[in-house]
């Protein structure tokens, strides 16, 4: 009777613990829902684990489109600070969503029908709040994998050694057999049972360390596979909007049933409360003795090697849907945005009130170009920011179908830049060599047939002396203007404005210096800069007036 009372007490406590766990989970879901509602229309403040951005890039190795099509190269991506832009646009709650949004931004689309389909999905989540919140909460349950990407682990699947499960099963049978014989016949049979038990525990620790890095990833895969079942409970509107995606998900899940079956032995996919915690503790000790989790784990590894493509397809689909939600959030937070229009003309770039999305209170500028643009003006006047804004929005137009402007019309472009370059200490290359290599890749792209190149070049050949810079820059830009490219370039060399006036339209930015005050309106104006104002800026920034006067006299003599 006393034992029964203890058993009842344990069950009651477990039930109470379980109920409180469910209440906490419900409260957490309500808090998450409220946070997601408040976040709509507000700039993302998401934080990233150290090294996470580096690991996200590994998804590109598994993107067939990225591997056979044009994608934004590392130089352009870094020039335009696209990592910062990605983080500013990222509202996703899962690793799959992060990686899908990154893929979108890295791989421009050159087909109108694909972009229109993306637009339709983005607008769905912009209009329907209920479905938007439900999907974000669903993906929050799938979560992330830490700072490392699942694709990092998928790369090493083939490197994992296969195990002889027959030996493990034989030891399991021997332990059970000797234990039963010890009870039924003679206690001496317990000795080999204990020896085998310790042997198996010792082997278990070694093998467990070997597969430990994969446990987090497998748990993530299981959360995806278990979670997608919830999508069938989404609204009818969601099912109709994402009918094709739902079919892809069903096919992938069907092919991965073997991966899920019995997976609880090896991997804990989610949180548990109450009795499940006790069961998990008991199962841990059973696994140490009989290696049930390792047997299942190696079975899962085998299935994963065969079904890797299906799993990647599933991750891509659920992630892309979340990326559409994230873009809807991003649009709501922008000052203004336009849906791009694409034309068949070879080289055209038109935008009204264009701005850079990373600037908190941006000054907008309009542009209408069918040939190259040459920008002049002093430092800090706005040239580099305008070039970045033009290139960034050309990328956004062909990736997330969203442009930071009132209107936007252009050709489909392959976007390159040569802007924020520096010496390569690792390769022992000077700035000038790095710059030449950067320009060469643009020329190589412009030689190719097909979609034109849109390129932004800041301070052409700044790494060499004035005379050679002017001569080489003139010929390079002339050559580029006659190729399959539309170039926006910035320079301090006013001589280029006359030398290139037949090939490039001249525009400039200017500063306003009034006594000791200096201001920058950041407005794009037609024509070339009217003079060199760098020395005046020295005076405005507080340098000795006599120094400034001597510098002006010397500069006048050099001219």
C-alpha positions in Angstrom: 0.0 0.0 0.0 2.9 2.3 0.9 4.5 1.7 -2.5 1.2 2.5 -4.2 1.0 5.8 -2.4 4.5 6.7 -3.5 3.7 5.8 -7.1 0.5 7.9 -7.0 2.5 10.8 -5.6 5.1 10.6 -8.3 2.5 10.4 -11.0 0.6 13.5 -9.5 3.9 15.5 -9.4 4.7 14.5 -12.9 1.3 15.5 -14.1 1.5 18.9 -12.3 5.0 19.4 -13.9 3.6 18.5 -17.3 0.6 20.9 -17.0 2.8 23.8 -15.9 5.1 23.0 -18.8 2.2 23.3 -21.2 1.0 26.5 -19.6 4.5 28.0 -19.9 4.6 26.9 -23.6 1.3 28.6 -24.3 2.5 31.7 -22.6 5.7 31.7 -24.6 3.7 31.3 -27.8 1.5 34.3 -26.9 4.5 36.4 -26.1 6.1 35.4 -29.4 3.0 36.3 -31.3 2.9 39.7 -29.7 6.5 40.3 -30.5 6.0 39.4 -34.1 3.0 41.7 -34.4 5.0 44.6 -33.0 7.9 43.9 -35.2 5.9 44.4 -38.4 6.8 47.8 -39.9 9.9 48.1 -37.6 13.5 47.7 -38.8 15.0 44.3 -37.9 17.1 44.1 -34.7 18.0 40.4 -35.1 21.3 39.3 -33.6 23.6 36.7 -35.1 26.0 34.3 -33.4 29.7 34.8 -34.1 30.6 33.2 -37.4 27.0 32.7 -38.5 27.2 34.9 -41.6 30.2 32.9 -42.8 28.3 29.6 -42.3 25.2 30.9 -44.1 27.2 31.2 -47.3 27.7 27.4 -47.5 24.1 27.1 -48.7 25.2 28.3 -52.1 27.2 25.1 -52.7 23.9 23.2 -52.7 21.9 25.7 -54.8 21.9 24.3 -58.4 20.7 27.6 -59.8 23.6 29.5 -58.1 26.1 27.0 -59.5 25.0 27.2 -63.1 23.8 30.8 -63.3 25.2 34.3 -62.6 25.4 35.2 -59.0 26.8 38.2 -57.1 30.5 37.7 -56.6 32.4 38.3 -53.4 33.9 41.6 -54.5 30.6 43.1 -55.4 28.9 41.6 -52.3 31.6 43.1 -50.0 31.8 46.4 -51.8 28.0 47.0 -51.4 28.0 45.8 -47.7 25.4 43.2 -48.6 26.0 41.3 -45.3 24.7 44.4 -43.5 21.8 44.7 -45.9 20.9 41.1 -45.5 20.9 41.5 -41.7 18.7 44.6 -42.0 16.2 42.7 -44.1 16.2 39.5 -42.1 13.2 38.8 -40.0 13.3 35.1 -40.2 13.0 32.7 -37.2 14.7 29.7 -38.7 18.0 28.6 -40.3 16.2 27.5 -43.4 14.6 31.0 -43.7 17.9 32.8 -43.2 19.6 30.7 -45.8 16.7 31.1 -48.3 16.8 34.9 -48.0 20.5 34.9 -48.4 20.2 32.8 -51.6 17.6 35.2 -52.9 19.9 38.2 -52.5 23.0 36.4 -53.9 21.4 34.9 -57.0 19.6 37.4 -59.3 16.7 36.2 -61.4 16.5 36.9 -65.2 12.9 35.5 -65.8 9.9 37.8 -65.3 7.6 34.9 -64.5 9.8 33.8 -61.5 9.8 37.3 -60.1 6.1 37.7 -60.6 5.5 34.5 -58.6 7.7 35.8 -55.8 5.8 39.1 -55.9 2.5 37.2 -55.6 3.7 35.3 -52.5 5.2 38.4 -50.9 1.9 40.3 -51.3 0.0 37.4 -49.8 1.9 37.7 -46.6 1.7 41.5 -46.7 -2.1 41.3 -46.8 -2.9 38.3 -44.6 -1.7 38.9 -41.0 -3.0 35.7 -39.6 -1.2 33.5 -42.1 1.9 35.6 -41.7 2.0 35.1 -38.0 1.2 31.5 -38.1 4.0 30.7 -40.5 6.6 32.7 -38.6 5.6 30.8 -35.4 5.7 27.5 -37.2 9.3 28.3 -38.4 10.2 29.5 -34.9 9.5 26.0 -33.7 11.9 24.6 -36.3 14.5 27.1 -35.1 18.2 27.2 -35.9 21.3 25.0 -35.7 23.6 27.4 -33.9 26.4 29.3 -35.7 27.1 26.4 -38.0 24.9 25.6 -41.1 23.4 22.2 -41.7 25.1 22.4 -45.1 28.5 22.4 -43.4 27.6 19.0 -41.9 26.1 17.6 -45.2 29.5 18.2 -46.8 31.1 15.7 -44.4 28.5 13.0 -44.4 30.6 10.8 -46.8 33.6 11.2 -44.6 31.9 9.5 -41.6 33.1 5.9 -41.4 30.5 3.1 -41.6 30.1 0.9 -38.5 29.7 -2.8 -38.1 26.3 -3.0 -36.5 26.4 -6.8 -36.4 29.0 -6.7 -33.7 26.9 -4.2 -31.6 23.8 -6.4 -32.0 25.8 -9.5 -31.0 27.1 -7.8 -27.8 23.5 -6.7 -27.0 22.2 -10.3 -27.4 25.1 -11.6 -25.3 24.4 -9.1 -22.4 20.7 -10.0 -22.4 21.4 -13.7 -22.7 24.0 -13.8 -19.9 21.8 -11.8 -17.6 18.9 -14.1 -18.1 21.1 -17.2 -17.6 22.4 -15.6 -14.4 18.9 -15.3 -13.0 17.7 -18.7 -14.2 20.8 -21.0 -13.9 23.8 -19.6 -12.1 25.1 -16.3 -10.8 28.4 -16.9 -12.6 26.8 -15.8 -15.8 26.5 -12.3 -14.4 30.3 -11.8 -14.7 30.5 -11.9 -18.6 27.3 -9.8 -18.6 29.0 -7.1 -16.5 32.2 -7.3 -18.5 30.3 -6.9 -21.8 28.3 -4.0 -20.2 31.4 -2.0 -19.2 32.9 -2.8 -22.6 29.8 -1.5 -24.4 29.7 1.7 -22.3 33.3 2.4 -23.0 32.8 1.9 -26.8 29.6 4.0 -26.6 31.5 7.1 -25.2 33.9 7.1 -28.1 31.3 6.6 -30.8 29.0 9.2 -29.3 31.8 11.8 -29.5 32.2 11.0 -33.1 28.6 11.6 -34.1 27.9 14.3 -31.5 28.2 17.2 -34.0 25.5 15.6 -36.2 23.0 15.3 -33.4 22.0 19.0 -33.4 21.6 18.8 -37.2 19.6 15.7 -37.1 17.3 17.2 -34.4 16.8 20.1 -36.8 15.9 17.9 -39.7 13.4 16.1 -37.5 11.8 19.3 -36.4 11.4 20.2 -40.0 9.9 16.8 -40.9 7.6 16.8 -37.9 6.7 20.4 -38.2 5.6 20.4 -41.9 2.6 18.3 -40.8 1.2 21.4 -39.2 1.1 23.1 -42.6 -2.0 21.0 -43.5 -3.8 22.9 -40.7 -3.1 26.3 -42.2 -5.9 28.3 -43.8 -7.5 27.5 -47.2 -6.0 30.7 -48.5 -2.5 29.5 -47.6 -3.0 26.1 -49.2 -4.2 27.7 -52.4 -1.4 30.2 -52.6 1.3 27.7 -52.0 -0.2 24.6 -53.7 2.9 23.9 -55.7 5.1 24.2 -52.6 2.8 22.0 -50.6 3.2 19.2 -53.2 7.0 19.5 -53.1 6.9 19.2 -49.3 4.6 16.1 -49.4 6.9 14.4 -51.9 10.0 15.1 -49.9 8.4 14.0 -46.6 7.2 10.8 -48.2 10.7 9.9 -49.3 12.2 10.6 -45.9 9.8 8.4 -43.8 12.5 6.0 -42.9 14.6 8.8 -41.5 11.8 9.7 -39.1 10.8 6.2 -38.0 12.2 5.4 -34.6 14.3 8.6 -34.5 13.3 9.3 -30.9 15.8 6.6 -29.9 18.7 8.7 -31.2 17.6 12.3 -31.3 15.5 14.5 -29.2 13.9 16.8 -31.7 12.2 19.2 -29.3 11.5 20.0 -25.6 9.6 17.7 -23.4 7.8 18.1 -20.1 7.1 15.9 -17.1 6.9 12.2 -17.7 8.8 12.6 -21.0 11.8 14.0 -19.1 11.9 10.9 -16.9 11.5 8.6 -19.9 14.4 10.4 -21.7 16.7 9.8 -18.6 15.9 6.1 -18.5 16.4 5.9 -22.3 19.8 7.5 -22.0 21.0 4.7 -19.7 19.5 2.0 -21.9 21.3 3.5 -24.9 24.6 3.5 -23.1 24.2 -0.3 -22.6 22.6 -1.4 -25.8 23.6 1.4 -28.3 20.1 1.7 -29.6 20.6 5.4 -30.4 23.8 4.7 -32.3 22.2 1.9 -34.3 19.4 4.2 -35.3 21.8 7.1 -35.9 23.9 5.1 -38.4 20.7 4.0 -40.0 19.6 7.7 -40.3 23.1 8.6 -41.8 22.7 5.9 -44.4 19.2 7.2 -45.4 20.5 10.8 -45.4 23.3 9.9 -47.8 20.8 8.4 -50.2 18.1 11.1 -49.8 20.3 14.2 -49.5 18.7 15.9 -52.5 15.1 15.4 -51.1 16.1 16.8 -47.8 17.8 19.9 -49.4 14.6 20.4 -51.5 12.5 20.3 -48.4 14.7 22.8 -46.5 14.7 25.1 -49.6 10.9 25.1 -49.9 10.0 25.8 -46.3 12.8 28.4 -46.1 11.7 30.2 -49.2 8.2 30.6 -47.9 9.6 32.2 -44.7 11.8 34.4 -46.9 8.6 35.8 -48.5 7.3 36.6 -45.0 10.6 38.3 -44.2 10.4 40.5 -47.3 6.8 41.5 -46.4 8.1 42.6 -43.0 11.0 44.5 -44.7 8.7 46.3 -47.1 6.5 47.5 -44.2 9.6 49.0 -42.6 10.9 50.8 -45.7 10.4 54.6 -46.1 9.1 53.9 -49.6 9.4 51.1 -52.1 8.5 50.2 -55.7 7.9 47.0 -57.6 10.4 47.0 -60.5 9.5 47.1 -64.2 11.8 45.3 -66.6 12.2 46.3 -70.3 13.7 44.5 -73.3 16.0 47.5 -74.2 19.6 46.5 -74.0 20.8 49.1 -71.5 18.4 51.2 -69.5 18.4 52.3 -65.8 15.6 54.6 -64.6 14.6 55.3 -61.1 12.6 58.1 -59.4 13.6 59.2 -55.9 16.1 56.3 -55.5 17.7 55.9 -52.0 20.0 53.5 -50.1 18.0 51.3 -47.6 20.8 51.4 -45.0 20.6 55.2 -44.5 18.2 56.2 -41.8 17.1 59.5 -43.3 18.1 59.3 -46.9 18.2 62.0 -49.6 16.6 60.7 -52.7 17.8 61.2 -56.3 16.3 60.4 -59.7 18.2 59.0 -62.6 17.4 58.1 -66.2 20.3 56.6 -68.1 20.7 54.8 -71.4 24.5 55.3 -71.5 27.3 55.6 -68.9 27.3 58.1 -66.1 30.5 59.9 -64.9 30.3 61.4 -61.4 32.5 64.1 -60.0 32.6 66.0 -56.7 34.6 66.3 -53.5 35.0 63.6 -50.9 32.0 63.0 -48.7 29.7 64.8 -51.2 27.6 61.6 -51.9 29.2 60.0 -55.0 30.0 56.6 -53.4 26.7 56.4 -51.6 24.8 57.1 -54.8 26.8 54.4 -56.7 26.1 51.9 -54.0 22.4 52.8 -54.0 22.2 52.3 -57.7 23.9 48.9 -57.6 22.1 47.7 -54.5 18.7 48.5 -56.0 19.6 46.8 -59.3 20.3 43.6 -57.2 17.1 44.0 -55.1 15.0 44.4 -58.2 16.1 41.0 -59.5 16.1 39.1 -56.2 13.4 40.2 -53.8 11.4 42.2 -56.4 11.6 45.3 -54.2 13.3 48.6 -55.0 14.0 51.5 -52.6 12.5 54.2 -54.9 9.1 55.6 -56.0 9.5 53.9 -59.4 12.1 51.8 -61.1 12.5 50.6 -64.7 15.6 48.8 -66.1 17.0 46.0 -68.2 17.9 42.7 -66.6 21.5 43.2 -65.5 24.5 41.2 -64.3 25.7 43.5 -61.5 29.4 44.1 -60.7 31.2 46.7 -58.7 34.8 47.9 -58.1 34.7 50.2 -55.1 35.9 49.3 -51.6 39.1 47.6 -52.6 42.3 47.2 -50.4 45.7 45.7 -50.5 45.8 41.9 -50.3 48.4 41.1 -47.6 47.7 37.4 -47.9 48.5 37.3 -51.6 51.2 40.0 -51.4 49.4 42.2 -53.9 49.4 46.0 -53.9 46.2 48.1 -54.1 46.9 48.8 -57.8 47.2 45.1 -58.7 44.0 44.3 -56.8 42.2 47.2 -58.6 43.3 46.0 -62.0 42.1 42.4 -61.3 38.8 43.8 -60.1 38.3 45.8 -63.3 39.4 42.9 -65.5 36.6 40.7 -64.2 34.1 43.4 -65.2 35.5 43.6 -68.7 35.4 39.8 -68.9 31.7 39.9 -68.0 31.0 42.7 -70.5 32.6 40.6 -73.3 30.0 37.9 -72.8 26.8 37.9 -74.8 23.4 37.9 -73.2 22.2 40.2 -70.4 24.2 43.4 -70.1 26.5 44.2 -67.2 25.6 47.0 -64.8 28.8 48.2 -63.0 29.7 50.8 -60.5 33.4 51.9 -60.3 34.6 54.3 -57.6 37.7 56.4 -58.3 39.0 54.6 -61.4 42.7 53.5 -61.0 43.2 55.6 -57.9 46.3 53.4 -57.1 48.6 55.1 -59.6 49.9 58.6 -60.5 47.7 61.3 -62.0 49.0 61.3 -65.6 48.8 57.6 -66.0 45.5 57.4 -64.2 43.9 59.9 -66.5 45.2 58.3 -69.6 44.4 54.7 -68.6 41.0 55.6 -67.1 39.9 57.4 -70.3 40.7 54.4 -72.5 39.3 51.8 -70.1 36.0 53.7 -69.7 35.7 54.4 -73.5 36.2 50.7 -74.2 33.7 49.7 -71.6 31.1 52.1 -73.0 31.2 50.2 -76.3 30.7 46.8 -74.7 27.7 45.0 -73.3 27.7 47.2 -70.2 26.2 50.2 -68.5 28.8 51.9 -66.3 28.3 54.4 -63.5 31.8 55.7 -62.5 33.1 58.3 -60.0 36.3 60.2 -60.3 38.2 63.2 -58.8 39.9 63.8 -62.2 37.8 66.6 -63.8 39.9 66.1 -67.0 37.9 62.9 -67.6 34.6 64.8 -68.0 35.9 66.4 -71.2 37.7 63.4 -72.5 34.7 61.1 -72.1 31.8 63.5 -72.9 31.0 61.6 -76.1 30.5 58.4 -74.2 29.4 59.3 -70.7 26.8 61.8 -69.3 28.3 64.1 -66.6 26.8 64.5 -63.2 28.1 65.8 -60.0 27.6 66.2 -56.2 28.7 69.3 -54.4 29.2 70.6 -50.9 28.3 74.0 -49.6 31.1 75.9 -47.7 30.2 79.1 -45.9 33.0 80.4 -43.8 33.7 77.7 -41.2 30.6 75.8 -42.0 30.3 72.9 -44.4 27.2 71.0 -45.5 26.4 68.4 -48.1 23.0 68.4 -49.8 23.7 65.0 -51.4 21.7 66.0 -54.5 22.6 64.7 -57.9 23.1 67.6 -60.4 23.7 67.6 -64.2 27.1 68.6 -65.5 30.6 68.2 -64.1 31.8 69.6 -60.8 32.7 73.3 -61.2 36.0 73.1 -59.3 38.2 71.3 -56.8 37.1 72.1 -53.3 39.3 69.7 -51.3 41.5 72.5 -50.0 38.5 74.6 -49.0 37.3 71.6 -47.0 40.6 71.7 -45.0 39.7 75.2 -43.9 36.1 74.3 -43.1 37.4 71.4 -40.9 39.5 73.8 -38.8 43.1 73.6 -40.3 45.3 76.6 -40.0 44.2 79.3 -42.5 47.8 80.0 -43.5 48.3 76.3 -44.3 45.2 76.4 -46.4 46.3 79.6 -48.3 49.7 78.1 -49.1 48.1 74.9 -50.3 45.8 76.9 -52.7 48.8 78.8 -54.1 50.7 75.6 -54.6 47.8 73.8 -56.3 47.3 76.8 -58.5 50.9 76.6 -59.6 50.6 72.9 -60.4 47.6 73.5 -62.6 
